[in-house]
Amino acid sequence: MKYYALASALVFFTGSALADTVFNYDGFYARMKKSEKVEFSDITLAFMLQKAGTNEPCIVDRALITTDISEAALTIAGNGELILPYDDLLNSRKALIVLQQPDNADSCDLNFKLRSKMPVPQQVSVAQLRKLQSQFDELLDSLAGLGKYWLPDVSGLTLHFGAEVMAQSTDTTFQQQLLCEQMRCRIQLPASLADTATVEFSKVPDHATPLLQQP
């Protein structure tokens, strides 16, 4: 059993990003090297650039990845996710990530978080959800190293949607583990739930993130 010393295990590093901020690529690469293993094929590690102290995307004019012989533009998604290549050569050439912001822009936090790679089916079974839960739990432990003994367990999933959502299960026990509020549903997955139990959502989920057990 892990101890519950952290309020959130989804954020592994937070740094301030101002105009022309530079990050070493090797820190990102080391984390991606773990998340790219075949046993974590259904989940990914997302790098989020957000206005300091908020969940809002930060304003970045341009993002680049550079080495001594190359320079390439990086994509930042509308939600603030920085899309990075997983590349041995970039790592060996000591690549740098350069963020260029307007002079008057708010500072940004850089957060690392886990999410599912693909949308979750609109009708999904407990067995499918447990597979994601297990991968999240194992990858969190791998990323945390010795700190895994102080991490909370992944007790279920939070499903995120593009609009307000409702959920319904024909399994009464499963229905009691569902809590949907506005654009997300929290799902607890205790061992007592049958793997064959299913839930159907009024919308197709966009992605899933780990739900951490409360102390």
C-alpha positions in Angstrom: 0.0 0.0 0.0 1.4 3.4 -0.9 1.3 6.4 1.5 -0.6 9.5 0.6 1.8 12.4 0.9 1.1 14.1 -2.4 -2.0 16.1 -3.3 -1.5 15.2 -6.9 0.7 12.7 -8.6 -0.1 14.0 -12.1 2.4 16.8 -12.0 6.0 15.8 -11.9 7.7 19.1 -12.7 6.6 22.7 -12.8 8.7 25.5 -14.1 8.1 29.1 -15.0 8.2 29.9 -18.7 8.9 33.5 -19.7 10.0 35.1 -23.0 12.7 33.0 -24.7 12.7 30.3 -22.0 14.9 27.3 -22.7 14.4 23.7 -21.5 16.8 20.8 -21.9 15.1 18.1 -24.1 16.8 15.3 -22.1 14.4 15.7 -19.1 11.4 15.2 -21.4 13.1 12.3 -23.3 13.8 10.4 -20.0 10.1 10.5 -19.1 9.0 9.7 -22.6 11.4 6.7 -22.7 9.4 5.2 -19.9 5.9 6.1 -21.2 6.7 4.7 -24.7 7.2 1.1 -23.5 4.8 -1.4 -25.0 3.1 -2.1 -21.7 1.8 1.5 -21.7 0.4 1.3 -25.2 -3.0 2.8 -24.2 -1.8 5.9 -22.3 0.6 8.8 -22.9 2.5 11.5 -21.1 1.3 14.9 -22.0 3.3 18.1 -21.5 1.0 21.0 -20.7 1.9 24.7 -20.9 -0.6 26.6 -18.7 -0.9 30.1 -17.3 0.7 30.1 -13.9 -1.8 28.8 -11.2 -4.5 28.0 -13.7 -5.6 25.3 -16.2 -5.8 27.8 -19.0 -3.3 27.5 -22.0 -0.5 30.0 -21.8 0.3 32.3 -24.7 3.4 31.3 -26.7 4.3 33.0 -29.9 6.7 30.2 -31.1 8.1 26.9 -29.8 11.2 25.4 -31.3 13.5 22.4 -30.8 17.1 23.0 -31.7 20.5 21.3 -31.8 23.9 22.4 -32.9 22.9 21.6 -36.5 19.1 21.8 -36.7 16.0 23.8 -35.8 12.4 22.7 -36.1 9.1 24.2 -35.0 7.0 22.5 -32.4 3.2 22.4 -32.2 1.2 23.6 -29.2 -2.4 22.3 -29.2 -5.3 24.5 -28.4 -5.4 23.1 -24.8 -1.8 24.1 -24.2 -0.3 20.6 -24.9 3.3 20.8 -26.2 3.7 18.1 -28.8 7.3 16.7 -28.7 9.0 14.1 -30.8 10.5 11.0 -29.2 13.9 10.9 -30.8 17.2 9.3 -29.8 19.2 11.6 -32.1 17.7 14.7 -30.6 18.6 13.4 -27.1 22.2 12.5 -28.1 22.7 15.9 -29.7 21.6 17.7 -26.5 18.6 19.3 -28.0 17.0 22.4 -26.5 13.3 23.4 -26.4 12.8 27.2 -26.8 9.6 28.9 -25.9 9.1 32.5 -27.2 6.3 34.5 -25.5 5.1 38.1 -26.0 6.8 40.6 -23.6 3.5 41.2 -21.7 2.4 37.6 -21.5 1.6 35.9 -18.2 4.2 33.4 -17.0 3.4 29.8 -17.6 3.7 26.5 -15.7 4.9 23.4 -17.4 3.0 20.4 -16.1 3.5 16.7 -17.0 0.3 14.6 -16.8 -1.0 11.2 -17.9 -3.9 10.7 -20.2 -5.3 8.0 -22.5 -4.0 8.1 -26.1 -7.4 7.5 -27.7 -11.0 8.4 -26.8 -12.7 5.9 -24.5 -15.7 4.1 -26.1 -19.1 5.6 -25.4 -20.1 2.2 -24.0 -17.3 0.7 -22.0 -16.8 -2.3 -19.6 -15.2 -2.4 -16.2 -12.5 -4.7 -17.7 -11.6 -2.0 -20.3 -11.5 0.7 -17.7 -9.3 -1.5 -15.4 -6.8 -1.9 -18.2 -6.3 1.9 -18.3 -6.2 2.1 -14.5 -3.5 -0.5 -14.3 -1.3 1.2 -16.9 -1.7 4.6 -15.2 -0.8 3.1 -11.8 2.3 1.3 -13.2 3.6 4.3 -15.2 3.1 6.6 -12.2 5.3 4.3 -10.1 7.9 4.1 -12.9 8.1 7.9 -13.3 8.2 8.5 -9.5 11.1 6.1 -8.8 11.6 5.7 -5.1 8.9 8.3 -4.6 6.3 5.7 -5.6 6.0 4.6 -2.0 4.5 8.0 -1.2 2.1 8.1 -4.1 -1.6 7.5 -3.7 -3.0 4.5 -5.6 -5.0 5.0 -8.8 -8.5 4.1 -7.6 -10.3 4.7 -10.8 -10.5 7.1 -13.8 -11.7 10.6 -14.6 -13.3 10.7 -18.1 -13.3 14.1 -19.8 -15.9 15.3 -22.4 -16.4 18.2 -24.7 -19.8 18.9 -23.4 -22.0 18.2 -20.3 -22.5 14.5 -19.9 -24.6 11.9 -18.2 -23.8 8.2 -17.6 -26.0 5.1 -17.0 -25.2 1.5 -16.0 -27.6 -1.4 -15.7 -25.4 -2.7 -12.9 -26.6 -1.1 -9.7 -23.2 -1.5 -7.9 -21.4 0.1 -10.9 -23.9 3.0 -11.0 -23.0 3.9 -7.4 -19.4 4.3 -8.4 -20.2 7.0 -11.1 -20.2 10.7 -10.4 -20.8 12.9 -13.5 -20.5 16.7 -13.1 -20.7 19.0 -16.1 -18.0 17.8 -18.6 -16.4 15.0 -16.6 -17.2 11.7 -14.9 -15.3 10.2 -12.0 -15.4 6.4 -11.9 -14.2 4.4 -8.9 -13.2 0.9 -9.7 -13.2 -1.2 -6.5 -12.2 -4.9 -6.7 -15.9 -5.8 -5.9 -17.1 -4.6 -9.4 -17.7 -7.3 -12.0 -15.4 -6.9 -15.0 -18.4 -7.5 -17.3 -20.4 -4.5 -16.0 -20.8 -1.7 -18.5 -21.6 2.0 -18.5 -22.9 4.1 -21.4 -22.3 7.8 -21.7 -24.5 10.4 -23.4 -21.4 11.6 -25.2 -18.2 10.0 -26.5 -15.4 10.6 -23.9 -12.5 12.7 -25.2 -9.9 11.1 -22.9 -9.3 9.6 -19.5 -6.9 10.6 -16.7 -6.0 8.7 -13.4 -8.3 9.2 -10.4 -6.2 9.1 -7.3 -7.3 7.5 -4.0 -8.0 10.0 -1.3 -6.2 9.6 2.0 
